[in-house]
Amino acid sequence: MPFRASFDCLWCGRSHETRSPDDLEGWARLCPDCLGRAGDNGFLRFRLHQALAERAAAGRAAGGRSTGRAAPTGDGSPAELVADGPSPASDPDGELVAYYEARAAEYDDWYLRRGRYSHGPVHDAAWDAELDAATRFVDALPMAGEIVELAAGTGWWSPLLAGKGSLSVYDAAQAPLARARERLVAHGLRAHLHVRDAWAAPDREVDGLFAGFWLSHVRDDRLDAFMAIARRWLGRGGTFGFVDSLPDPYSGAVDHPRPSGDIAIRRLADGREFRIVKVFHSPGRLRAALVAAGFSSADVTTTGRFFVLGRAAA
């Protein structure tokens, strides 16, 4: 993230003004109180380490200047949050993690068409019908054995997947995973939940892989690279399934600006704003990327207005 002289804290939402461009708070976009708790919280620790790397890189670009200031690192490591993922200094999607960490409490409002996500009875009824179609698609995916769910968020799809086999639920943000755990417990289901970046190299071959609304956060020039990672997750005959977004203006919140290029502005209910990657890949582009990665029987369809559904065999 770029340095911000004034900002609303990504964790507590409190406004803060920095004193100089060297202030770590402006790089982390965390108030002093939250920055001081980095040793006790995986997300705060991740933002701290990312901010340190970004400030150091900016100093090198400015001619090798180093602030030399100490920071409260605690006794943890950023690997707890981004296990085996890209290093904070090289991660172009750092703000995406912060966005979903902050959005966790209201994320399900999107699925349920509550509050800012309601667009009136006609559009909401169409959404509900297509979400039902997407749910039937996921329920019918031929998965069994060991299954991995990447970028699982609050675990909307996790109960369906956990009923098929032994499920590992991964996300780069901690707060959504906590809600995914609550959802699974409420359904009486078990899964392994871990903080893990979707870009992390696979550490084993599994029988099924699923990603819900993740591919639209992958820039087009990185899509082939991610599909190659997805292919490496799967043993021969394994199934990759995904659900993602179509560019319908009635999909997001009523106060979300239209995306500009590959970047979208996302506003939370408390007014905080984030710039994130959002790309609406066409079914043809997704199908081509699956084939290029070595998948067979690549089938990509849509529900009509809101969702794209994909399934491919390794």
N, C-alpha and C positions, 0 to 999 in steps of 0.2 A: 504494500500500500504506500502511496506517497505521503510525505510529511504533511500534517494538518496543524496549523497554528491554533485553530479553535475547532472543537469537535464535541459531539455527544459520545460519551464512553460506550464502547461496544458491549460492555458487560452490564453496567448498572444504568446507563442512559443519562448520567449526570453531565452537564455541560462543563467544559474545562478550557482554559486559555493557557497556552504555553508561554514561557518567558523568552526562549531563543530556539533557533533551528536545531540546537544540540539536544534539546529536551527529549528524552526517550518516550515520554508520554505521547508526544505528537507523532512519533513513528509507529507506536503500538496502537494509538487511538484508544488508550485506557487512561482513566483518571489515576492520580497517585495512589489512592486507597486500593483500587483494584490491581494496579501494577505491583503493589507491595504484597498482595496475596498470591503471587504467581507460584510460590512454592507449594500451595495447597490445591491448585486447580489446574487441570490439564490444558484447558483452552487458554487461560491466562498465561500459563508457562509457554505455550506454543506462540502466542502473540509476542511475548517478551523476546524469545529467541529469534523470531522472524524480524522484529523491530531492530534488534542488535545487528543482524546481518544486513538489513537494508540501510541502516545508518552508516555502517562501516563501508558499504559499497558506495554510498553517496559521498563519503569522505575521500575514498580513492579516486572517484570521478572528478572531484574538485581539486585534486592535486596531492593526494596522500594524507590529507589532514585526518587526524584521529582525535576524538574527544578524550579518550582515556578515562571516561567516567565509569564507575562501578555500577552494577545493577543487581537487584535482589533476585538471584537465580534460584534460591531454594535448594532442595536436595533432589529434584527430579530431572527429567530429560525430555526434550521435545519428542523423542521417539515414542513416548507414551501416547501421544496424540496422533502422530503421523507415521506410525510404525512401518518401516521399510518404504515409505513414500519418498517423493522428491524432497530435497533439503529446502528449508524455508527460503533461502536466498534464491533458489531457482524455480520456485513455485509461482506460476503466473496467475493462479486462481486463489491466492491467499484470502482475498476478501470474500470469496464464496463460502469458505469455512466459517468466517465470522458471521456472515449473513444467516446461515442455517443454525448456528449456535444461538443467535439472537432471536431467530424466528420460531424456534421449537415450540414455544407455548401457544402460538397461533397457527401453526402449520396446518393442522387438521381442519381449520376453518375453510381452507381452499377446497378440500375434498367435499366438505359438507355444505358448501355454499352459504356460509354464515357471515354476518356482518358485511365487511367491505367486499366480500366475494360473491354476494348475491346480486344477480342482474335481472331480477324479476321472474315471475312464474314461467314465462315461455322459455327463456334461455336456461333457467335452472332446471326445468323439466327435461330439456334436451341433454343437459349435462348429466343428470342423474341416469338417464337411459343409456348414455354412452359409457358412463362409469360402470354401470352394471355389465355392459358388453365386455369392457376391459377386464372386469373381475372374472367373468366366465372364461375369458381367454387364459388368464393366469391359472385359474383352477384346473383347466384342461391341459396345461403344459405337461408333456410326458417326462416328468422328473422323478427320480427316486434315488436312494442311496445318500451320498454326501452332496449337499447343496450349499453354495455360497451366494449370499445376497450382497451386492456392492452398493454403496451410497444409499443405504436403507432408510435414512431419515428417521421419521417417527414410527416406522414399521407398519405402514398401512397394509402392505402386501405380505408381511412376514408370517401371519397366522396361516395363510393359504400354503405358503412354502414349507412351513414347519410341519404341516400335516402330511407332507410327501416323503420326508426323510429326515436325516440329521442335518440341521441348518446352522450355518455360521452367518451371523449378521454383522456387517462391517459398515462403518461410517467414519469420516474424518472428524466429525464433531461429536462431543460428548452429550450435550443436552438432548438432541434428538434420540440418541441411543437409549437414554434413560426412559424416554416415553415409549420407545419400542419394547423395552423390557416390561414396562407396565402393561402394555397391550397383550403381550404373549402370556404373562401371568394371568391376566383376566380371562384368557381363552383356555387356561390350563395347559399351555404348551411350553416346551423347553427349546432353548437354542443357545448357541455360544455367541455372545455379543462382545465385540472388540473394537477399539478405535483403530482404524486402518484406512489409509488413503486408497481411493479407487485406482490410482496410478501405480500403486506398489506392485512390484514383481510377484507373480504367483509363487507360493512356497510349496505347492503340491498340485496334483491333478485331481479334480472332483468330477462328479457325475452330472451336476447341474449348476448353471450360473444364471443369475437374474439381476437386472438393473432397472429400477423404476425411476423415470424422470432424471436420469443422469446423462444420457447421451446428448441432450440439448445443452448441457454445460460443457461440452467438448467442442472446441473450435474446429472448423472444417479441416484446417491444415493438420490437426492432431487426431482426426477421427480414425484414419487407417492405423495409426500407432495404438490407439486404444483397442480397436478390434483385434489387433495382434495379441495384446495382453489378454483379452477375453478368450481367444482361441487357446492360449497357453494354459489357462485355468482348467481346461477340460480334457479328460481322457477321451480316447477314441469312442465315438458314439454318444458322447455327452451332449446335452441340450443347453443352448443359450437362449434365454427369453428376455424380452424387455417391453416396457410400456413407456411412451414418451408423449410429448406435447405437439400439437398442431397449432399454427399461428392464427387462432381465432381471437378476435378482440374481446370476446365475452368470457375468456378463460381466466384471466387474472383478476386482481382487485380493481375496483372502479377508479382508484386514484393512481394506478400504475401508468406512467408515460409509455408511449409506444417505443419499442426497442429501436436503437440506432445502430445499424450494422450488426456486429456480433455482441454488442454491449447493451444491457438493459438496466434501467434504474428501478430498484425495488424499494418500496417504502413500507415500513412496519406500522402497526397501529399506533405506536407511540411517537411516530414522526421520523424516526431514524431512517436514513437512506443508505443504500449500498449499490455499488456498480458491479455487476456480475456478467459473466459470459452467458449468453442465451442464444442458441442457434437452432432454428427449426429445420432440421435436416429432412429432405424429401424422402419418401419411401424408396425411390430409385437410388438415391445417394447411399442410403443405409444398406440397401441390398448389395450394391456394388462393393461397399467396404467389407461386408461380410464375406463375399466371394473372394475378394483380394486377400483376406486374412486366412483363407483355407477352409472356410465353412462350406458345407454342402446343404442342399435343400433349404436355402435361405428364402424365407417367406415373410414379406413385410406388407402389411395392410393398414387400413385406417378404420376408425369407427364412424367417420363422416366429418365431423367438425372439430373435435377436441383432441383425439388421441391417435397415435400411431402404435401399432402392435407388431412385434417382430419375434421370429422363432427361427433358429438355425441349428443344424447338427454338426458336430465336430467330426 
